[in-house]
Amino acid sequence: MHLFADEDLLMATLTHPNHGPFMLKHVAPALEEDIKERLIREIVTSITPDPLPSSQSQDMVTEKPKEASDDPFAFLESPTVMEEDGSNIGELIKKEVDTWGRSKVAEVKPGQFPSMHREKWISLFIKYNTALPSSAAVERMFSTAGDVLRPKRASMTSDRFEKLVFTKGNMQLLDAVLRRERREGECDSEREMMWNRTCRP
């Protein structure tokens, strides 16, 4: 039950098209509004540009405002406009969250996310719903390579080394083929001897 209080897991629930606000309401009703506000805040933060440093913003206040005809893009640098836009974006995203319907399709597709700032929704979905990969497979491969590259085999070519590591890593598949051929009576004894000499420890 402690998992239902984990905010990151609740964000994963809210950003998933198969769950969304519907599931959040049932899983953690007490934290529903807080998680929605966090989602809105993260989307707004990723949309709006970084605020100007305090020294630059003070200079802008003291400077004489330019006429619109002098600089048609002056509104892009105005902190007040950015703040107003940020609050308006927040309200629009809140409406999107509240009206976002739950998808019943198992496969997640871009069209299942709200249309407004869809790429931000998808990036948040990936952020909170992607499992951290394990390094176990890579460590196993390095261990296998260490078994193959012994001092007595130090002079082998890189191509042969790569083939031996690949063969040793897929030994269970080759074992299955040899077992099947043995059952069917098609096993080539010379090939099996070669296999045992080369790849068996």
N, C-alpha and C positions, 0 to 999 in steps of 0.2 A: 504493500500500500504506500510505502514511502516514495515509490516511483511516481505516483500521481501528484506529488508536490514538487518534483524536479522541473524547474522552469524550462530547461533546454528540451526535455522530453515533451513537455506541453507545447513548446514552439514547434517541435517536429510533428505533433498531432495537428496543430492549427494550420501548418503550411502544407499538409498532405491533402490532395484532392479527395481521397476516399474517406477522410475524417472531417477535417475543417472545423468550423465553429460548432457544427451539430454535435460532434463527438466531444469536443472540449466542454460543452455545456453539461454533458452527462458525467464526464470523468472528473472534472475539477471545477464545479460551479463557483466556488469561493474565489478561485484565481482567474476566472474567465476574463474579466475586464482588464486585469493587470497584464495578462498575456497578450490580449488584443492591443493594448496600448504599447506594449513592447514591440510587437510586430509593426505597428504603424510608425513608431519612432525609428525603427531600423530601416524601413523603406524610405521614409522622408530624409533620413540622414544620408542614405546612399544616392538620393536624387539631387538634393540641394548642394551647391558648392560650399566649400569650406568658408567660414566667415573671415573677413579681413582682419589682420592684426590690429590691436587697439591703437597703435600709433597712426596707421593708415586711416582708420575710421575717424580719428580725431581730426586729421588733416582734411578729410572730406567735409567734416562739419564746418571747419573754419574757412575753407575755400569758398569763393563766390560760386554759386551754382551756375552751370553752363546752360545756355539756351538749347532747346531741343534741336534747333537747326544746326548748331555748332557740332554736336556729337549725337547722332541718331541712336547710338548704342549706350548712352549714358545710364539708362535705366537698368542695364545689366549689372552695373557696379553699385547700385544703390542698396545699402543694407536693409532699408525699410521695405523695399519691394520684395527682397528675398524673404524677409520674415513673413510678410503677408502671404506670399506665394507658398511658403512652407506650411503655414496654418491652413490655407485653403486646400493644399495637397493632402494634409492630414485628415481634414473633414471628408474629402472625396474618397480617400482610401478606407476610412472608417465605414462609409456607406458600402463600399465594395466588400469589405469583410463581413458586414452584417447581412448582406444579400447573397453572399457566395453560397451556392447550393452544393450539396454533397454529391460527388460523382460515384456511380456504381460500377464503372468500368474498371477492371483489375489493372490494366496497363495504363501507366501514367503518361499522358501526352500534353504538349504545351497548351492545346486548346481548352484543357480542363481548368486552367488558372484564370483568374480575373484578367480582363483585357487591358485595364489601366496599369501601366508599368509592369507588363507581364514578365519581362526579363528579370526584374528585381524579385518578383515572386518566385521565379524558377531558381534564381541563385540562392534565395533563402531556403527553399525546399531542399536543394542540394546540400547546403551548409548543415542543416539540422537532421536530414534523413540519410546521410551517407555514413556507413560504418567505417571506422578506422581500419585500414588494411593491416593484416598480420605479416610480419617479416619471416615467419616460420619456413615458408616454401623457399625463400632465397637462402636462408641459413642452411637448409637441407642440401641445396644445390652446392653451396660452398664446401659443405662437409663431404659431399660426394666427390667434388673436384680434388679435395685434399687426399681422399682415398686413392684416387687414380694417379695423381702426380706424386710419386714416391721418388726418393733419391736415385734408385736404379732406373727410373723412367724419365729422368730429367732431360735427356737429349731428344725426346720425341717432338715431332713438329706440332705446331699449334692446331693444325687441321685434324691430325689424329687424336690429339688430346680432346678437342671439342666433340669428335665422334664418340670417343670412349665415355665421356661424361654423359652425353645424350643417351647412349646405349644403357649405361648403368642406371641412369635416372628412369628409364622406361623398361627396366628389366621385367617387371611384372607382366607387361603386355607381351613381351617376347616369350616369357615362360608360358603364358596362356596359349600362344600359337603353337609352341613345341608340344605341349600337353595334348592339344587337339590333334596334331599330326601324329603323335604316338598312338592315340586311340584309334585313329583311322588307318594306321599302318603306313603312313606316307613319309615318316620322318627320315631325313637324310642323316645317317650316322656320322658322316664326315663333318657335316655342318654342325651337328650337336656337339661333337668333340671340340671343334673350333670355338664354338660359343662358350663351352665350359672352360676352356683354356684361357680365353681372352677376358671374359667378363665375370666369372665366378671369383669370389675372394679366396 
